[in-house]
Amino acid sequence: MNRRDWFRTTALAGGALAVNSVPGFSGSWYTPHPLDDLSLDLARLCYNENPYGPSKSAREAIMASFDIAHQYPFQYIQDFMKVLGDKHGVSPESIVVCGGSVEGLRAAGVAFCKPGGNLITLDPTYLSMMTYVSKMGTEIINIPVDKNLDHDLEKMASAVNEKTGLVFVCNPNNPTGTYIPAAKLISFLDKVSPKVPVFVDEAYFDYVDAKDYQTMIDLVKKNYNIIVSRTFSKVYGLAGMRIGYLVAKPEMASILRDRVQASASIPALKAAEASLADSEFYEFSKKVNREGREMISEACTKLGLEFVKPQTNFVFFKTGVDIKEFNERMRNKNILVGRAFPPFNDWCRVSTGKLTDVEMFVKALPQVLG
Ligand SMILES: Cc1ncc(COP(=O)(O)O)c(C=O)c1O
């Protein structure tokens, strides 16, 4: 089977799966981009990674951790809970460290969703939790984005019923890149979280410049019935190390901690701790990301393409071309872009990546659409 056929078959298989489980999902969390080939030097603008990481200090911390890597990480996790508690002004008992934030999403799904119950979420959004709980027999109630590709919070709130186990909110949202202003989200949480726990995924928190955006960790401090997730995979450039965490009130965090099995490794914990102390790399990551997304935004503007003003490390824009076709045309230019996010099949999510890769993309875009 050649690469083109493989892509078609994979996309078809994804379509069949979508009918039975999660709409728009085309593979497990482990599925690489079907056109990727690690032996080639491709511009990988499809994974929302930060190719400038890990920082030098994180690399040194990883190397130094080899001497203790024969140990289980239990005590180091306890220590890191204190570090994260101090960072966020919560007690260490409010922190749940996990092997990537997807593990935290899974743990929350397992803790609060039941077979025969339901989970309310936006469509399209980041699917990892829904993929997992749909296999447990939980119904996924998808609330489509509104005309501005924003969360339709009113519809999400009114979808809550006695069978709802959890509500999932991704802020900013992957793949659309839209964000919910703090006041709007707080009023939603005021209304919904007394009835049912709300999960707020803040994977892209660090990239947001909008003045009316805010973390919901402040509400955890006020004892809200919510769970906030963060990751070291984005601004800190540690996606391959697998480390993220949840923040929730202590009694809820304890329920979640009991359900986490994919723990962070000692090298990951040490890399994350060093990264938190490295403000220079953090600011650098944000700066290059801002430059990258501005270059992409300008290219879209020049070509008259509709796009979401980016607050993330990716840009969601309307190509007007079917995404499978657009993927293949970009792949012919050695560039990988994001997969299909139905029903936005003529839109594309492109990650920022290295600035040289973004330049390649910006140059290829008019050619590919011409
Ligand atoms: C919204 C969102 N949440 C969570 C994750 C997964 O993060 P992690 O690498 O910490 O598992 C991603 C990854 O792209 C994401 O986009």
PDBQT file of the ligand as one rigid body, heavy atoms in Angstrom, charges set to zero:
ROOT
HETATM    1  C1  LIG A 401      -6.063  20.485  24.842  1.00  0.00    +0.000 C 
HETATM    2  C2  LIG A 401      -5.017  19.463  25.112  1.00  0.00    +0.000 A 
HETATM    3  N1  LIG A 401      -5.014  18.831  26.285  1.00  0.00    +0.000 NA
HETATM    4  C3  LIG A 401      -4.092  17.908  26.578  1.00  0.00    +0.000 A 
HETATM    5  C4  LIG A 401      -3.125  17.578  25.662  1.00  0.00    +0.000 A 
HETATM    6  C5  LIG A 401      -2.158  16.481  25.997  1.00  0.00    +0.000 C 
HETATM    7  O1  LIG A 401      -1.108  16.962  26.712  1.00  0.00    +0.000 OA
HETATM    8  P1  LIG A 401      -0.019  15.990  27.363  1.00  0.00    +0.000 P 
HETATM    9  O2  LIG A 401       1.118  15.949  26.436  1.00  0.00    +0.000 OA
HETATM   10  O3  LIG A 401       0.284  16.683  28.663  1.00  0.00    +0.000 OA
HETATM   11  O4  LIG A 401      -0.620  14.653  27.601  1.00  0.00    +0.000 OA
HETATM   12  C6  LIG A 401      -3.069  18.222  24.429  1.00  0.00    +0.000 A 
HETATM   13  C7  LIG A 401      -2.040  17.862  23.447  1.00  0.00    +0.000 C 
HETATM   14  O5  LIG A 401      -1.960  18.318  22.355  1.00  0.00    +0.000 OA
HETATM   15  C8  LIG A 401      -4.052  19.184  24.145  1.00  0.00    +0.000 A 
HETATM   16  O6  LIG A 401      -4.093  19.796  22.968  1.00  0.00    +0.000 OA
ENDROOT
TORSDOF 0
